[in-house]
Amino acid sequence: MTTNATGPRTLGKVRPHQTQNEALLFEKSSPGKRAYMLPPLDVPAVDAASLLGVAKRDQGAELPELSEIEIIRHFTRLSTWNYAIDLGMYPLGSCTMKYNPRVNELVARVEGLAEAHPYRPDSLAQGILEVIDLLQHCLLEITGMDAITLQPAAGAHGEFTGILLVRAWHESQGNPRRKIIIPDSAHGTNPATAAICGYTVENLKSNAEGGIDLEALAAQVDSETAALMLTNPSTIGVFESQIARIAEILHAKGALLYMDGANMNALVGKARPGDFGVDVMHLNLHKTFSTPHGGGGPGSGPVVCKAFLKPFLPIPVLVQDKDGAKHWNYDRPQSVGRVRAFYGNVGMFIRALAYILANGPDGLRQTTEDAVLNANYIRKKLEDVFELPYKTASMHEVVFSDKLQAAKGVKTGDIAKRLIDYGFHPYTVSFPMIVHGALMIEPTESESLEELDLFIEAMRAIAKEVDETPELVKTAPHSTRVSRLDEVQAARKPILRWAPAVRPNAR
Amino acid sequence: MRYLPKSPAERKRILAEIGAASIDDLFAVIPAGNRLGRDLAVPRAHAESEVIDYFRAAGKKNATGYASFLGAEAYRHYRPVIIDSLVQRGEFLTSYTPYQAEITQGTLQAIFEFQTMIAELTGMDVANASMYDGSTGAAEAVRMAMRVTGREKAVVAATVHPEYREVMATYARHQELPSTLVGYDPETGRIDLAALEAAITQETAAVLVQSPNFFGVIEDIPAVAALAHAKGALLIVSIAEAVSLGIVRPPVEADIVSLEAQSFGVALSYGGPYCGVIAAKEQFLRQMPGRLVGQTVDGNGNRGFVLTLSTREQHIRREKATSNICTNQALVALMATIFLSVYGKEGIRELAEHNLAKADYAAKTLSAQPGAKLHFSGAPRFNEFVLQTREAPAAWSQRLMDKMIVGGIGLARWYPELGNATLWCATEMVTRAQIDTAAKALAAAPVEAP
């Protein structure tokens, strides 16, 4: 790496190689190339024009034309431009980037499961229905709740479903109520969800420990409060030790306690939301239960609730006959309706159940303990170089602030980018919003002591660089294929698809 | 414990470093009464081989080896092998949402390619990075039209997948947005244009149709668009059978297209994960839900890609966001992108032609059997058709199952007026022999008493 008066430059050595300059598929296409072959048509060919008339497509979509090896190379080369859990620690707070077991991928592709059509007769679907039933049973046991739907496709979709249950219950009591209280430390999906469900969002200011201010809450909850949406442990990784009292305050006014289960990786096998007053919550199978994030999805966001909310669950729900046969029941007059076609992201159910089976009760508990152990180790090893805004005991994640580094003009986002040069994915930047300049670190249970020490060493080295060569940090990353990208230009004049006109000059 | 990379000694060492006497110290913050003082009652830990055995047994119990004529917004198409080879690369599989653009260019460029392909196929200007599925995509498209027009009513065709309509109703319930259902022409199975014209008012934000619709019939999109636009409403076209776009004219008159891309190389997997996507005319871009990838440059002028226009999204706008969606279906969108790369411009057309031919043969063969006739024969179809039988489906479907065939799905559960009608789908995966066997089994009705 070279450093001069204008600061460090991109390494440069990575860019010229062919594998680093893979063009877009469309730029590589040549007419007449093929990567497919259909079997001979065993029925009479048809004349599309006469069958479809004016509905026939005249001009084909400009899809690329390539051979199989080019496609393999294209996507393999692209893949190498990604960081991944498989490459190293991915300490994104709140995202629970844990190891994704490969056996999960194998079993999700088992023939009778992967090829099952959602409308196949129940008699030919008993195997998958048993898988779904066992997963439901496990998730209810893990959360201490009474009823479940697996239909929601992701966490935010689960929130939507959960708040619909809240609303439906209030309606059944005569008044849907007007508002949802959300702490200022919450994920952005919480207020967005409340708004979609027709609720006014009321912010609740966190107390000096970053937790719920009981007095403020008691003053705020009234007969128009439908629910409090609470993340527990909170987004600063702290367990709300007053949780039972919080539930009491809400319940006394007829309001419900919704729990965002994003941080369930701190609790599995150690404590159950159903035992501490939560009425309804969602889980993220792609966080706690190891299904892969896949570059942004698919997720799965099951919702679990107490018995009094069961009548409102989305249709259909899984039921069992006296003879043990399982089938879907659609006859549920109080249901909030459907939130998705079919039954949910079933492929993710299979993976999550495989994870639970591989772990068993001891493995699940040890997983939680290791996740908490790792976060506390990082806290201990970094608290002398990064400011810890909240001294409360950490669970699965620890949140520092960039206060000490900001004095030198280096922000959390810069430190995050510099971490890339040390071979790690950045932590979560500038969230939660109650911490100015937050560094939100969630190591998960999947990191060995060696990897943790490397991460700690990297963070400490960066803290030192901030003191000695702040420019080096502020202009990071220096080792990546591309340097910092111009987001302003991207948003000002959006180019969202390839077209020959926007093809850049060949370099 | 095979996923946990620590020895007992290392755990002790870390505890000592932290200054904790035991792991329980770290959980002391949870009030004792709220701690679980026992093992979870879940199955014991299983060896990897046992995990595989469990799911293989479940797969067998599910039954395999059946030929299937089921469609209805979940389609069985051939999945090229390289899809799973590539999406199982750890760099794609175990990567997060590409917020850190410098180390996620692979995912970002692939999404940019996906957006381009979807825009090309649908005839729209722009497409997003994906939605959960076709049903939620359609519901979000209606909400988008509401924001664009400032109007609060929707007109929905009864021929949109019933479950999509149920999802839409759930989304709309707390958003004003009353919707009017418009029926279908009994001859063609297309939306009743006269009823549609009457239903659209100056308050209509959007008209939503599906094409091919739930009966497999291709709607007259230009005619529907003219009626919607005459009253200032947007037209949303939901497309559930994406392969149709290889041979069926794209809905270029639409303002928003909500596509279910499952047909592009995504396993049926008992209903999910699939891959919705919203495409639209460029002028509606800032009201789109979901993530968008845009092209830009880095500090050295190199082309690169970033997530962009995120001021629409929940992590920035919170309760004022266009949607609460966060996690989407990225890896499934990658499957679709690879599928479309394999088939390419010519392949997608050829594949669509094969579907057209199989369904045409199946429709002719099955409807030629005694007591059977083709319903809605007055309009063009793609790979699905509605068969009316004298015999109740429950009676003949068992005869087909005995021949290892799952026949069409009964429509009476959603459209009681259609009686014994069933919806059949014949993709390129169905063979002529299977169609002929199904026809024979269908014909083998018990002789009626004189």
Contacts between the chains, C-beta under 8 A, distances in Angstrom:
chain1	res1	chain2	res2	distance
A	9	B	300	8.0
A	10	B	298	7.9
A	10	B	299	7.3
A	10	B	300	5.5
A	15	B	302	6.9
A	22	B	109	7.8
A	24	B	109	7.1
A	24	B	112	7.4
A	24	B	113	6.2
A	24	B	116	7.8
A	25	B	113	5.3
A	25	B	341	5.7
A	26	B	113	7.5
A	26	B	116	6.6
A	29	B	344	7.6
A	29	B	345	8.0
A	31	B	345	7.9
A	33	B	344	7.4
A	34	B	344	7.2
A	34	B	346	7.4
A	34	B	347	7.0
A	35	B	80	7.7
A	35	B	341	6.9
A	35	B	342	4.5
A	35	B	343	7.6
A	35	B	344	6.7
A	35	B	347	7.6
A	36	B	80	6.9
A	36	B	342	5.2
A	36	B	343	5.2
A	36	B	344	7.4
A	36	B	347	4.5
A	36	B	351	7.8
A	38	B	347	7.9
A	38	B	350	6.0
A	38	B	351	6.6
A	38	B	354	5.8
A	38	B	428	6.7
A	39	B	428	8.0
A	41	B	354	5.9
A	41	B	357	5.9
A	42	B	431	6.0
A	42	B	432	4.2
A	42	B	433	7.9
A	43	B	357	5.3
A	43	B	358	5.7
A	43	B	360	7.7
A	43	B	361	3.7
A	43	B	432	5.0
A	43	B	435	7.5
A	44	B	357	6.8
A	44	B	361	6.4
A	45	B	353	7.6
A	45	B	357	5.7
A	46	B	353	7.4
A	46	B	356	5.6
A	46	B	357	4.6
A	46	B	360	5.1
A	48	B	247	5.4
A	48	B	353	6.0
A	48	B	356	6.0
A	51	B	356	6.2
A	51	B	360	6.5
A	51	B	380	6.1
A	51	B	381	7.9
A	52	B	218	7.0
A	52	B	247	6.9
A	52	B	248	6.5
A	52	B	249	7.8
A	52	B	356	7.7
A	52	B	380	4.7
A	53	B	380	6.0
A	54	B	249	7.3
A	55	B	218	4.7
A	55	B	220	8.0
A	55	B	248	5.7
A	55	B	249	5.4
A	55	B	380	4.9
A	56	B	247	6.6
A	56	B	248	7.1
A	56	B	249	6.2
A	57	B	245	7.3
A	57	B	246	7.3
A	57	B	247	5.6
A	57	B	248	5.8
A	57	B	249	4.8
A	57	B	250	6.7
A	57	B	349	7.7
A	58	B	249	7.1
A	60	B	246	7.8
A	60	B	345	5.1
A	60	B	346	7.4
A	60	B	348	7.5
A	60	B	349	5.5
A	61	B	117	7.4
A	61	B	120	4.2
A	61	B	121	4.5
A	61	B	245	6.8
A	61	B	246	7.8
A	61	B	250	7.7
A	61	B	345	6.6
A	61	B	348	6.8
A	62	B	120	5.1
A	62	B	345	6.4
A	63	B	117	6.0
A	63	B	120	6.6
A	63	B	121	7.6
A	63	B	340	5.5
A	63	B	341	7.6
A	63	B	343	7.2
A	63	B	344	5.0
A	63	B	345	4.5
A	63	B	347	8.0
A	63	B	348	6.1
A	64	B	341	5.9
A	64	B	344	5.8
A	64	B	345	7.4
A	65	B	344	4.4
A	65	B	345	5.6
A	65	B	346	6.8
A	66	B	341	6.1
A	66	B	344	6.6
A	68	B	82	6.5
A	68	B	342	7.2
A	71	B	82	6.4
A	71	B	338	6.8
A	71	B	341	4.8
A	71	B	342	6.3
A	72	B	82	6.0
A	72	B	85	7.4
A	72	B	86	7.0
A	74	B	341	7.4
A	75	B	86	4.6
A	75	B	89	7.7
A	75	B	92	7.8
A	75	B	110	7.0
A	75	B	334	7.9
A	75	B	338	6.4
A	76	B	86	7.1
A	76	B	89	6.9
A	77	B	106	8.0
A	78	B	105	7.4
A	78	B	106	3.8
A	78	B	107	7.8
A	78	B	109	5.5
A	78	B	110	5.7
A	79	B	86	7.5
A	79	B	89	4.5
A	79	B	91	3.9
A	79	B	92	5.3
A	79	B	106	5.0
A	80	B	91	6.4
A	80	B	106	6.8
A	81	B	91	8.0
A	81	B	103	7.7
A	81	B	104	7.5
A	81	B	105	4.0
A	81	B	106	4.0
A	81	B	109	7.5
A	82	B	91	4.2
A	82	B	92	6.6
A	82	B	95	4.7
A	82	B	98	8.0
A	82	B	103	6.7
A	82	B	104	5.4
A	82	B	105	7.3
A	82	B	106	4.0
A	82	B	107	5.7
A	83	B	91	7.7
A	83	B	95	6.5
A	83	B	100	7.4
A	83	B	103	3.9
A	83	B	104	6.8
A	84	B	90	5.1
A	84	B	91	4.6
A	84	B	92	7.7
A	84	B	93	7.4
A	84	B	94	4.4
A	84	B	95	4.5
A	85	B	90	7.3
A	85	B	94	3.9
A	85	B	95	7.6
A	86	B	90	3.2
A	86	B	91	7.0
A	86	B	93	7.7
A	86	B	94	4.9
A	87	B	90	7.4
A	87	B	91	7.2
A	90	B	94	8.0
A	90	B	96	6.7
A	92	B	96	5.9
A	95	B	96	5.9
A	97	B	94	7.9
A	97	B	96	6.1
A	99	B	3	5.4
A	100	B	93	6.5
A	100	B	94	5.2
A	101	B	3	6.1
A	103	B	48	5.2
A	103	B	51	5.6
A	103	B	52	6.6
A	105	B	88	5.9
A	105	B	93	7.5
A	106	B	52	6.7
A	107	B	51	6.5
A	107	B	52	6.1
A	107	B	54	8.0
A	107	B	55	3.8
A	107	B	56	7.9
A	108	B	269	7.5
A	109	B	84	7.0
A	109	B	267	7.5
A	110	B	55	5.0
A	110	B	56	5.7
A	110	B	58	7.5
A	110	B	59	4.2
A	111	B	59	5.7
A	111	B	64	5.3
A	112	B	58	7.1
A	112	B	59	2.9
A	112	B	60	5.8
A	112	B	61	7.4
A	112	B	62	4.0
A	112	B	63	6.7
A	112	B	64	4.5
A	113	B	55	6.6
A	113	B	58	6.4
A	113	B	59	4.9
A	113	B	62	6.3
A	113	B	269	7.2
A	113	B	270	7.0
A	114	B	267	4.5
A	114	B	268	7.2
A	114	B	269	5.4
A	115	B	64	7.3
A	115	B	76	7.4
A	115	B	267	6.7
A	115	B	268	5.8
A	116	B	62	5.6
A	116	B	268	6.1
A	116	B	269	7.1
A	116	B	270	4.3
A	117	B	68	5.8
A	117	B	70	4.5
A	117	B	74	5.8
A	117	B	76	6.8
A	117	B	268	5.1
A	117	B	270	7.4
A	117	B	406	7.4
A	118	B	74	5.2
A	118	B	268	7.0
A	118	B	270	5.4
A	118	B	271	3.4
A	119	B	70	5.2
A	119	B	72	5.9
A	119	B	74	7.0
A	119	B	409	5.1
A	120	B	66	7.8
A	120	B	68	7.2
A	120	B	70	6.6
A	120	B	406	6.0
A	121	B	397	7.7
A	121	B	401	7.5
A	121	B	406	7.0
A	124	B	62	6.4
A	124	B	63	4.3
A	124	B	66	6.8
A	124	B	401	8.0
A	124	B	406	7.1
A	125	B	62	5.9
A	125	B	270	7.0
A	126	B	61	5.4
A	126	B	62	6.7
A	127	B	57	7.4
A	127	B	58	3.8
A	127	B	59	5.8
A	127	B	60	6.8
A	127	B	61	3.5
A	127	B	62	3.3
A	127	B	63	7.7
A	128	B	58	6.6
A	128	B	62	5.4
A	128	B	270	5.0
A	130	B	58	5.9
A	130	B	61	7.0
A	131	B	55	7.2
A	131	B	58	5.2
A	134	B	43	7.6
A	137	B	42	7.9
A	138	B	42	4.7
A	138	B	43	7.7
A	141	B	40	5.6
A	141	B	41	5.2
A	141	B	42	5.7
A	142	B	40	6.1
A	142	B	42	7.1
A	144	B	36	7.9
A	153	B	132	3.7
A	153	B	133	6.6
A	153	B	136	6.8
A	153	B	272	7.0
A	153	B	273	7.3
A	153	B	329	7.8
A	154	B	132	6.5
A	154	B	325	7.4
A	154	B	326	6.7
A	154	B	327	4.0
A	154	B	328	7.4
A	155	B	326	6.6
A	155	B	327	6.2
A	156	B	314	7.1
A	156	B	324	4.5
A	156	B	325	5.8
A	156	B	326	4.7
A	156	B	327	7.0
A	157	B	132	6.3
A	157	B	136	7.3
A	157	B	325	7.6
A	159	B	324	6.8
A	160	B	324	6.3
A	164	B	170	7.1
A	164	B	174	8.0
A	167	B	174	6.9
A	187	B	315	7.8
A	187	B	326	8.0
A	188	B	313	7.7
A	188	B	314	4.1
A	188	B	315	4.1
A	188	B	316	7.1
A	188	B	317	7.6
A	188	B	318	5.0
A	188	B	321	7.2
A	188	B	326	7.7
A	189	B	314	5.2
A	189	B	315	7.8
A	189	B	324	5.1
A	189	B	326	5.3
A	191	B	314	7.7
A	191	B	318	4.1
A	191	B	319	3.8
A	192	B	314	3.8
A	192	B	317	7.5
A	192	B	318	6.0
A	192	B	319	5.9
A	192	B	321	4.5
A	192	B	323	7.1
A	192	B	324	3.6
A	193	B	324	4.5
A	194	B	319	6.5
A	195	B	319	4.1
A	195	B	320	7.4
A	195	B	321	7.8
A	195	B	324	7.8
A	196	B	171	7.5
A	196	B	174	7.4
A	196	B	175	7.4
A	196	B	323	7.6
A	196	B	324	5.7
A	197	B	174	5.3
A	198	B	174	3.2
A	198	B	175	6.7
A	201	B	318	7.6
A	201	B	319	4.6
A	238	B	29	7.5
A	239	B	29	4.8
A	239	B	30	5.4
A	241	B	29	5.5
A	241	B	30	7.1
A	241	B	31	6.0
A	243	B	31	7.7
A	243	B	34	6.9
A	244	B	31	6.8
A	244	B	33	7.6
A	244	B	34	6.8
A	268	B	40	7.8
A	269	B	36	6.7
A	269	B	39	7.8
A	269	B	40	5.4
A	270	B	27	5.7
A	270	B	30	7.0
A	270	B	35	6.4
A	270	B	36	6.0
A	271	B	27	7.7
A	271	B	30	5.0
A	271	B	34	5.4
A	271	B	35	5.3
A	271	B	36	5.7
A	272	B	36	5.7
A	275	B	34	5.8
A	275	B	36	7.1
A	276	B	31	7.9
A	276	B	34	4.3
A	284	B	327	7.9
A	286	B	327	6.6
A	290	B	3	7.9
A	292	B	93	4.7
A	292	B	94	5.6
A	292	B	331	7.0
A	293	B	94	7.0
A	293	B	95	6.7
A	293	B	96	4.9
A	293	B	97	7.1
A	293	B	327	7.7
A	294	B	87	7.6
A	294	B	92	6.8
A	294	B	93	5.9
A	294	B	95	7.4
A	294	B	330	5.3
A	294	B	331	2.9
A	294	B	332	7.7
A	294	B	334	7.5
A	295	B	92	5.9
A	295	B	95	4.8
A	295	B	96	7.2
A	295	B	97	6.9
A	295	B	98	6.4
A	295	B	104	7.2
A	295	B	107	3.8
A	295	B	110	7.8
A	295	B	111	7.9
A	295	B	330	4.2
A	295	B	331	6.0
A	295	B	334	7.0
A	296	B	96	7.2
A	296	B	97	4.0
A	296	B	98	6.9
A	296	B	107	7.2
A	296	B	129	7.2
A	296	B	130	7.9
A	296	B	291	6.9
A	296	B	327	6.4
A	296	B	328	5.5
A	296	B	329	7.9
A	296	B	330	3.4
A	296	B	331	7.8
A	297	B	97	8.0
A	297	B	130	7.0
A	297	B	273	7.7
A	297	B	327	4.6
A	297	B	328	4.4
A	297	B	329	4.5
A	297	B	330	4.7
A	297	B	331	6.6
A	297	B	332	7.2
A	298	B	132	7.8
A	298	B	272	7.6
A	298	B	273	3.6
A	298	B	327	7.5
A	298	B	328	7.7
A	298	B	329	4.7
A	298	B	330	7.7
A	298	B	331	6.4
A	298	B	332	5.7
A	299	B	327	3.9
A	300	B	273	7.8
A	314	B	170	7.6
A	315	B	166	7.8
A	336	B	170	6.2
A	336	B	173	8.0
A	337	B	166	5.6
A	337	B	167	7.6
A	337	B	169	5.7
A	337	B	170	3.8
A	337	B	173	7.3
A	338	B	135	7.5
A	338	B	163	6.1
A	338	B	166	4.1
A	338	B	167	5.0
A	338	B	170	5.7
A	339	B	136	7.5
A	339	B	167	6.3
A	339	B	170	5.7
A	340	B	132	6.4
A	340	B	133	6.1
A	340	B	135	5.6
A	340	B	136	5.9
A	340	B	167	6.2
A	340	B	272	7.5
A	341	B	73	6.5
A	341	B	133	6.1
A	341	B	134	6.7
A	341	B	135	3.7
A	341	B	161	6.7
A	341	B	163	4.2
A	341	B	164	6.0
A	341	B	167	6.4
A	341	B	271	7.1
A	342	B	74	7.1
A	342	B	163	7.0
A	342	B	270	7.4
A	342	B	271	2.8
A	342	B	272	6.0
A	343	B	270	6.8
A	343	B	271	5.0
A	343	B	272	7.2
A	344	B	271	7.1
A	344	B	272	5.7
A	345	B	272	4.2
A	345	B	273	4.1
A	346	B	269	5.3
A	346	B	270	4.3
A	346	B	271	5.7
A	346	B	272	5.3
A	346	B	273	7.8
A	347	B	267	7.2
A	347	B	269	4.4
A	347	B	272	6.6
A	347	B	273	5.3
A	348	B	272	7.8
A	348	B	273	6.4
A	350	B	55	6.6
A	354	B	51	5.3
A	354	B	55	6.9
A	356	B	42	5.9
A	356	B	43	7.4
A	357	B	43	5.7
A	357	B	45	7.7
A	357	B	46	4.5
A	357	B	50	7.6
A	357	B	51	5.2
A	357	B	54	6.5
A	358	B	2	7.1
A	358	B	3	7.1
A	358	B	45	6.7
A	358	B	46	6.0
A	358	B	48	7.0
A	358	B	51	5.6
A	359	B	1	7.7
A	359	B	3	7.4
A	359	B	45	6.0
A	360	B	42	6.8
A	360	B	43	6.6
A	360	B	44	4.7
A	360	B	45	2.9
A	360	B	46	7.0
A	361	B	39	4.0
A	361	B	40	4.4
A	361	B	41	7.6
A	361	B	42	5.8
A	361	B	44	7.3
A	361	B	45	7.8
A	362	B	1	7.3
A	362	B	39	7.2
A	362	B	45	6.4
A	363	B	1	5.3
A	363	B	3	7.6
A	363	B	4	7.5
A	363	B	45	5.2
A	364	B	40	6.1
A	364	B	42	7.1
A	365	B	39	7.5
A	365	B	40	7.3
A	366	B	1	5.8
A	366	B	4	6.0
A	367	B	3	7.5
A	367	B	4	6.5
A	369	B	23	4.9
A	369	B	26	7.7
A	369	B	27	8.0
A	370	B	4	5.5
A	370	B	6	6.1
A	370	B	11	7.4
A	372	B	23	7.7
A	372	B	26	5.0
A	372	B	27	7.1
A	373	B	11	6.5
A	373	B	14	5.5
A	373	B	15	7.1
A	373	B	18	7.7
A	373	B	23	6.7
A	373	B	26	6.7
A	374	B	14	7.8
A	376	B	14	8.0
A	376	B	18	5.1
A	376	B	20	7.4
A	376	B	26	5.9
A	377	B	14	4.9
A	377	B	17	6.4
A	377	B	18	6.1
A	380	B	17	6.1
A	380	B	18	5.1
A	380	B	19	7.5
A	381	B	17	7.6
A	392	B	29	7.6
A	393	B	26	7.2
A	393	B	28	7.5
A	393	B	29	4.7
A	395	B	26	7.6
A	395	B	29	7.4
A	416	B	100	7.5
A	417	B	100	8.0
A	417	B	102	7.2
A	420	B	100	7.1
A	420	B	102	6.1
A	420	B	103	5.6
A	425	B	96	7.5
A	425	B	100	6.7
A	425	B	103	6.7
A	426	B	100	5.6
A	431	B	315	7.9
A	445	B	3	7.8
A	445	B	4	5.9
A	446	B	3	7.0
A	446	B	4	7.8
A	446	B	5	6.9
A	447	B	5	6.9
A	448	B	5	3.8
A	448	B	6	6.5
A	448	B	10	7.9
A	449	B	6	6.4
A	449	B	10	4.8
A	449	B	13	7.3
A	449	B	14	6.7
A	451	B	5	7.8
A	477	B	102	5.3
A	477	B	103	7.8
A	480	B	102	4.2
A	480	B	103	6.1
A	481	B	102	7.5
A	481	B	105	6.2
A	482	B	101	7.5
A	482	B	102	5.7
A	482	B	105	6.1
A	482	B	298	4.1
A	482	B	300	8.0
A	482	B	302	5.4
A	482	B	304	4.3
A	483	B	102	7.1
A	483	B	298	4.5
A	483	B	299	4.2
A	483	B	300	5.9
A	483	B	302	7.8
A	484	B	102	6.9
A	484	B	298	6.4
A	484	B	299	5.7
A	485	B	101	4.9
A	485	B	102	7.1
A	485	B	296	5.3
A	485	B	297	7.2
A	485	B	298	5.0
A	485	B	304	4.6
A	485	B	305	7.7
A	485	B	306	5.0
A	486	B	296	4.8
A	486	B	297	5.5
A	486	B	298	7.1
A	486	B	299	7.8
A	487	B	296	6.9
A	487	B	306	5.4
A	487	B	308	6.9
A	489	B	296	5.1
A	489	B	297	6.9
A	490	B	294	4.1
A	490	B	295	7.0
A	490	B	296	3.9
A	490	B	306	5.0
A	490	B	308	4.3
A	491	B	294	7.2
A	491	B	308	5.1
A	491	B	309	5.6
A	491	B	311	7.8
A	494	B	126	8.0
A	494	B	285	6.8
A	494	B	292	7.4
A	494	B	294	5.0
A	494	B	308	6.1
A	494	B	309	6.3
A	495	B	294	5.7
A	495	B	295	4.1
A	495	B	296	7.7
A	496	B	112	7.7
A	496	B	115	5.7
A	496	B	119	8.0
A	496	B	126	4.8
A	496	B	127	7.7
A	496	B	285	7.7
A	496	B	292	5.8
A	496	B	293	7.1
A	496	B	294	5.5
A	496	B	295	7.8
A	496	B	308	7.7
A	497	B	112	7.3
A	497	B	115	5.3
A	497	B	116	4.1
A	497	B	119	4.9
A	497	B	120	8.0
A	497	B	125	7.8
A	497	B	126	6.4
A	497	B	127	7.2
A	498	B	112	7.0
A	498	B	113	7.3
A	498	B	116	4.5
A	499	B	116	7.9
A	502	B	295	7.1
A	504	B	303	5.3
A	507	B	302	7.7
